[in-house]
Amino acid sequence: MTITKKSKIKLNPSVIKALIKSSGFSIEEVAKKSKIQKEFLEKGEITIPQLKKLAKVLKRPLVAFFSDKVPELPRTIDYRLNRGKAINPQVFLAQRRLLYLLHKLKEMGVKNSIIPTFRSIKSPFELAKLFRNYLKIETIKNEKPRVALDKYKQVLEDKLKILIIEYPLRPLREKGLDDVRAFSVVYYGLAGIVLNEYDPPTVKLFSLFHEVCHILRRSSGICSMEYETEQKYKEESFCNKFAAEFLVPYDDIKNELEKLKGYDSDEHISEVVDSLSKIYGVSKQVILLRLLHLGILTDEEFSILIKKFEDEKLRKQGFVNWKEKFRNRIGGLVLEVVRQAFEKNILSFHEVIEIFDVKTKYAESFLKHNDETTRII
């Protein structure tokens, strides 16, 4: 029998259903995007050209459609403010990418993340202090937010074996589905965090330690991190306070405030917030959160000011450093483990490119020891 472009092949309907489910799209959306009738998708009867189009829509390799079973994504708690709305399909893609990298780390001998346990700690501020002492790290101040973010990432990856990657989730304020600022998962003992690639470094810093708190509390999930609703959801409120204390410690900010004059005056508060934001490399919203915790701002004043600073919109990207972008999508922990495996001939260069999912020139660069991605693990 000769198979032509118009010949239909029979695929396992349950496999197609599982692949669609893990894409974040409904079957109706997939049918529309792939221009394949819903009934044929449900029956698994499609042509080769349709299969190629379906694979492109679902962002899956062709071999996935001939598998006997599709692994399910681990269940994650949805902490978003409007958690009744559908999650952006890009988040599902980011989840699959993170799980793939965690799986590869397992294969290359990284057994488990090192997640400390702090028993009977009910205060997020106390937990942040204990965690900082555990890491033996000082507060990073007067650094560019990007530099501070990279330093904190390296500490978490090196000491705790937590994989941290950045991925292009939906940009903020884009119409349609709710944005996701970050999410975390624990997969067979390995913890991973995904930050929104579109967020500025100041926001990523807060998202990072918000997710670290979730991992410490064994409550990983998908987060939007709404500052103004922090009292509404206890778990999110706890993680917000933890992140704020870790990045902007109570005692430290009190000392900085003493150096500034007029911080209790409405007309100077904006200047103070701006100054503190630059000192700690965090967003102005985080500084406002700290001033609320310190009792310098009332709930009402906080609500007014948080809206005032909401106009800190994302700037349009000009020059894109693709090497940095791809490196962040891979994560420092994966880069170093893969580099060592390649040097020991455990991985071929073809396998390295497959794991990194980048062009040859970037893979070659990442494998060099003089590259700035070098880690000590």
Helices and strands as residue ranges (DSSP letters): E 8-10, H 13-21, H 27-34, H 38-43, E 45-47, H 48-58, G 62-66, E 77-78, H 89-107, H 124-135, H 145-160, E 163-167, E 182-187, E 190-196, H 201-216, E 221-223, G 227-229, H 234-247, H 250-259, H 266-280, H 284-293, H 299-308, G 309-311, H 322-330, H 332-343, H 349-356, H 360-367
